[in-house]
Amino acid sequence: MKTRLIALFALLLSVCFAAPASADEARKVERRTPVVVEFEGSDVLGVTLFTRLQDKLNSTNPAAPQREAKFRLLLTTASEFPSRPGVGSVYAVVWTLALSEGSMEYYLVRDLGVVTPDTVDAVVARIIGRTDGVAARYGYLDRAK
């Protein structure tokens, strides 16, 4: 009886410690709909934010297969202090979904904040995370034709 209890306890521990790895793998789901980033702004930090976002966004989780519909991230930035352009920039992001080229877009969500030279990577990670959440939440709008 004691041996069975120990074996059951060992089995329970192995299942508990194996569950998080499989949960992380299951959480990573490929987007069906590609994401396009459109940028408006001329400040240095905004351009840096845009280029890092564009580089990382579709390389971390590309859409498969390619679809006619597209999520659009409309990124707008401006210097927080025009007399000191390297200190910080304000940004606004709007997520939309266009089901086909030239069709009216669905407005989904928006976000705004401040980015500094030290927080560019954190802001990029935040926008990518929010994009994945938006794609999961509104992906049903892109039905297979």
N, C-alpha and C positions, 0 to 999 in steps of 0.2 A: 504494500500500500504506500509506504514511504517513497519507494523508488518511482512509482507512478506519479506521485505528487511532484517530485523533483523534475521528472521528465516533462510533465505538463507545464510546470513553471518555466523550464528552459525553453520549451516551444513557444510559450506566450511571450517571453522576452525577445526571442528571435523575430517573431512577427512584429512586435512593437518597434524594434529598431530597424527593421527592413521597410516599414510602411512609409517613412518620410521620403526615402529615395524614390520610391515608385510614385508617390504623390507629386513630387517635383517634376518628374518626367511627364506625368499625365497632364499637369497644368500647362505645359508648353505646347500650345496648339498653333499650327500655322494659320496665318490670315488667308482667307479666300480672296479678299479684295485688296489690290495694291494701294499704296499711299503715296500721294504726290505732295511735295512741300512747295508752296509759293511764298516768296519773300518780298517785303516792301520795307525799305529803310536804308540808310546810308551810314549809320554809326558803326564804328569798328567792332564793338562788342556784339552788336546785332548780326553783323556779317560772320563773325566767329561762331556765334550760336547757330546760325543757319547752316554753315558749312559742316559743322560737327553733327548737327541733327540730321542733315541730309546723308552724310557718310554712314552714320550708324543705324538709321531707321530701317532701311530695307535690307541691310546686311545682317542685322540681328534676327530678323524674322520676315523673310521675303514672302510675298504672296505666291501661292501655288494652287492651282494653275492661274495663268494670266486671265484677267477678266476685263470686260468692257467698262464695268462700273469702277469708280475710284473714290477713295476717301481723299479729301483735300485738307491739308493743314495750311491755313492762311496765317502766316507769321508776320507781324508788324512790330518794328522796334524803333526807338528814338532815344537819344542821349538823355539821361536823367538830368544832367547839368550841362547845358550847351557850352559853357565856358571851360568845363573839364570833361571832355568826352571819354576819357579812359576810366573814370571812376565807376560808372554804372550806366545801365540802359534799362528802360522799361520795355516790356514786351507784352503783346497780346496774341493769343492763338485762338483761332476759330476752326472747329472741325465741321466739315460738311461732307455730304455724300452725293455724288453725281452718278446716276444709274447708267447714263450713256453720254457720249460726247454731244454737247449742245443742249442737253436737257436741263430743266430747272433742278437746282440742288436742294437737298434737305439740309437745313441747319440743325446740327446735333448738339454741340456744347461749346463752351468758350472758357478761356483761362487767361489770367494776366498776372504779372509779377515783375520783379526787378532781378536783373542778372548783373553780377560783378565779375571781374576777371577770375576770382577764386571760385565762383559758383557755376561756371559755364557747364562743366561736366555733370554736376548735380541737376541742373535745370534740364539738360538734354535727357538725362535718365528719367526725370519726372515726366517730361513730355512724351517720351517713348512709352513709359508705363501707362500714361493716360490714353495714348493712342491705342495700345493693345486692349485696354478696357473698353474704349469706345467701339473698337472693331468687334469685340465679343458681344457687346450690348446691342449694337445696331446692325450686325452682320446679316441678320435675317432679312433685311430690306433688299439685299442683293440676292435675289432668288435665281436659281439656275433656269435658263431659258430653254 
